[in-house]
């Protein structure tokens, strides 16, 4: 039996996606902390690692959306 978790994405201000991504990481971390199933925990680790391996493309000059303030 797999646990179900519902989380609403964090609202981002002015089109800044960083708060939503950070909220998603915190939700994944909480899911892993709340569950003792090693398979689920490993899945969370795999998802976070895959996200961290994604290439980063900086925004064009003058566009600061996506930067943490």
N, C-alpha and C positions, 0 to 999 in steps of 0.2 A: 504494500500500500504506500503510495507516494503522498506526501503532505501537499496541501494546496496553500499557496500564499498569494495574497492579492496586495498589490501595491500600486498606488497611483503615481504616475510620473511627476516629478517635481516640476512646477511651472517655471518656465524660463522667462526672464525679463528682457524685453526688446530684442527677441530673437536670439539671445545668447544661449547656446545649447549646453554650456559647461555645467550649470546647476542641475540640469536633468541627468546628465551623465554621472555626475557625482552622487546624486540621489539614487540612481540605479546601482552604483557600486555599493552604497551603504545598504540598500535593500538586499543585494546578494550576500553581503557579509552577514547580515542579520539572519537570513535564511540558513546559512551554514552554521551559525552559532546556535540557532534554535533546534537544530536537527542533529541527531547522533548517527545517522545513516552515513557510513563512510563513502558510499557510492555517490550520494547526493552532495556531500562535501567536496569530493573530488571533482564533480561536475561543475560546482561553483568555482573552484580553483581553475579548472580548464577554461571556463568562460572568461574569467578575469584575465588570465594569461593571454588568451587570444585577443582580447581587447587591447592589452598593453603592447602586443606585437604588431598591431595595425600601424601602417605608415602614417606619419604626420605630415600634412601639407599646410604650411603657414598661410594665413589669409593674406590677400594682397595688401600692399602698403596703404595705410589710412583706414583699413577696416579692422577695428579692434574687437568685433564680435567674436565670441569664443575665448577671449582672454579673461582669466579670473581677475577680479578687482579686489 
